[in-house]
Amino acid sequence: MQVSLVGTAPATPTVLLVEDEVLIRLMVAEELRGRGIQVLEASSADEALSVLESALPIHLLFTDIHLPGAMNGVALANLARTRYPHLKLIITSSQAPAGGAVADSFIPKPYDLPAVIRQVEALLAQFS
C-alpha cells in the first residue's frame, strides 16, 4: 500500500485520492498539495479501505471508477457513503458513471485541472 503523508497537519483538510494510473495520481496530488490540501494516495479500493479504516481523518474521497481488484470506485464510494456519511465523495472516469452512484460530484477525464481543484475546494469548504 502506498500512503503518502506529505504536509501532515491536524487542521489541514485531507483528501484520499484513489487512482491506479500513477502519473494521473501524482499530477492531481501535486496540484492539491500546492493548494495546501493534505493528500493520501491509494492505487486500489482495498488500499483506500485500509486508509479509511485507520485513525487518519479523511474529509474527501476522490476515486476513479476503474480500479484493479474486486471492488471498483463506485462500489468503494457506496461503501464509504454507508460507513462514513460525513465524507464528501468525488467519482471520476473517462466514461459516464453507471446509475446509482452516491457521489457528491462526478468529474470526467481527461481532467480540466483548474475545474478539479475548484470542485475539491468547494466540497472541502463545507467542513470549515
RATARA-V477712 format. One record per pair of residues at least 24 apart in sequence whose ideal C-beta (glycine too) atoms are under 6 Angstrom apart, sorted by the first residue. I is the first residue (numbers start at 1). J is the second residue. D is the distance in Angstrom with one decimal. If there is no record, write none. Layout:
i = <I & I>
j = <J & J>
d = <D & D>
This chain:
i = <1 & 1 & 2 & 3 & 3 & 4 & 6 & 7 & 7 & 12 & 13 & 13 & 13 & 14 & 14 & 14 & 14 & 15 & 15 & 15 & 16 & 16 & 16 & 16 & 16 & 17 & 17 & 18 & 18 & 18 & 19 & 20 & 20 & 31 & 44 & 44 & 45 & 45 & 45 & 48 & 59 & 59 & 60 & 60 & 60 & 61 & 61 & 62 & 63 & 64 & 65 & 74 & 77 & 77 & 78 & 88>
j = <47 & 50 & 41 & 40 & 51 & 41 & 33 & 33 & 38 & 38 & 37 & 59 & 124 & 38 & 57 & 58 & 59 & 39 & 60 & 62 & 40 & 48 & 51 & 58 & 61 & 41 & 62 & 42 & 48 & 63 & 64 & 67 & 68 & 113 & 68 & 69 & 69 & 71 & 76 & 76 & 124 & 127 & 88 & 123 & 124 & 87 & 89 & 90 & 91 & 92 & 93 & 101 & 102 & 103 & 102 & 123>
d = <4.4 & 5.9 & 5.7 & 5.4 & 5.9 & 4.8 & 6.0 & 6.0 & 5.2 & 4.4 & 5.5 & 4.9 & 4.3 & 4.4 & 5.8 & 5.3 & 5.3 & 5.2 & 4.7 & 5.6 & 4.9 & 6.0 & 5.6 & 4.9 & 5.1 & 5.3 & 5.0 & 4.7 & 4.5 & 4.0 & 4.9 & 5.5 & 5.5 & 5.8 & 5.3 & 4.7 & 5.8 & 3.8 & 4.2 & 5.9 & 5.8 & 5.4 & 4.3 & 5.6 & 6.0 & 5.6 & 5.2 & 4.5 & 6.0 & 5.3 & 3.9 & 5.4 & 5.8 & 5.4 & 5.7 & 4.2>
